[in-house]
Amino acid sequence: MLYTYETKKQLSKRYAVSISTVDNRQKEIKKLIGKRYPEEAFLDNGRIHRIRSDVFDDIMIYGDRIAAGVAPEFGGRD
């Protein structure tokens, strides 16, 4: 299955948040790799780092519920 990946700048613009907020969400996503999110949540070629769009959408929408342990299951998993 093909997924859309976006840069931090693109995500920052789409959600009208700072790059710092995107960085913080990225750290949260990394902690949840294998538990909630698949390994393919990030693309990194050394210079350009991209985050899978559906994963970032999920952390932005359900971040508080994920932290509380009451979020619905992530639907983008293969």
C-alpha positions as CSV (number, residue, x, y, z in Angstrom):
1,M,0.0,0.0,0.0
2,L,1.2,3.5,-0.8
3,Y,1.2,6.2,1.9
4,T,1.7,9.9,1.7
5,Y,4.7,11.3,3.6
6,E,5.3,15.0,4.4
7,T,8.2,17.1,5.6
8,K,8.1,18.9,8.9
9,K,7.6,22.2,7.1
10,Q,4.6,20.8,5.2
11,L,3.0,19.4,8.3
12,S,3.7,22.7,10.2
13,K,1.9,24.6,7.5
14,R,-1.0,22.2,7.1
15,Y,-1.8,22.2,10.9
16,A,-0.8,25.9,11.5
17,V,1.7,24.8,14.2
18,S,5.3,25.5,14.8
19,I,8.2,23.3,13.6
20,S,8.9,22.8,17.3
21,T,5.4,21.3,17.8
22,V,6.0,18.9,14.8
23,D,9.3,17.9,16.4
24,N,7.5,17.2,19.7
25,R,4.9,15.1,18.0
26,Q,7.6,13.2,16.1
27,K,9.2,12.3,19.4
28,E,5.9,11.0,20.7
29,I,5.4,8.9,17.5
30,K,8.9,7.4,17.8
31,K,8.0,6.2,21.3
32,L,5.0,4.4,19.9
33,I,6.7,2.7,17.0
34,G,5.8,-1.0,17.3
35,K,3.1,-0.4,19.9
36,R,0.7,1.8,18.0
37,Y,2.5,2.8,14.8
38,P,4.3,0.8,12.1
39,E,8.0,1.0,11.4
40,E,7.1,2.8,8.1
41,A,5.9,5.9,10.0
42,F,9.1,7.7,8.9
43,L,11.2,8.0,5.8
44,D,14.7,9.3,6.3
45,N,17.4,9.5,3.6
46,G,19.9,11.3,5.8
47,R,19.0,14.8,4.7
48,I,15.2,14.9,4.2
49,H,13.1,13.5,7.0
50,R,9.4,12.8,6.2
51,I,6.6,11.6,8.4
52,R,3.7,9.5,7.2
53,S,0.6,11.7,7.0
54,D,-1.9,9.3,8.5
55,V,0.3,8.7,11.5
56,F,0.8,12.4,12.1
57,D,-2.9,13.1,11.7
58,D,-3.6,10.4,14.3
59,I,-1.2,11.9,16.9
60,M,-2.6,15.3,16.4
61,I,-6.2,14.2,16.8
62,Y,-5.8,11.6,19.5
63,G,-2.6,12.7,21.3
64,D,-4.3,13.3,24.7
65,R,-6.3,10.1,24.5
66,I,-3.3,8.1,23.4
67,A,-1.4,9.4,26.5
68,A,-4.4,8.4,28.7
69,G,-4.6,5.0,27.1
70,V,-8.2,5.4,25.8
71,A,-7.6,6.2,22.1
72,P,-9.2,4.1,19.4
73,E,-6.9,1.7,17.6
74,F,-4.8,3.2,14.8
75,G,-6.6,2.5,11.5
76,G,-3.7,3.0,9.1
77,R,-1.8,-0.2,10.0
78,D,-1.2,-2.7,7.3
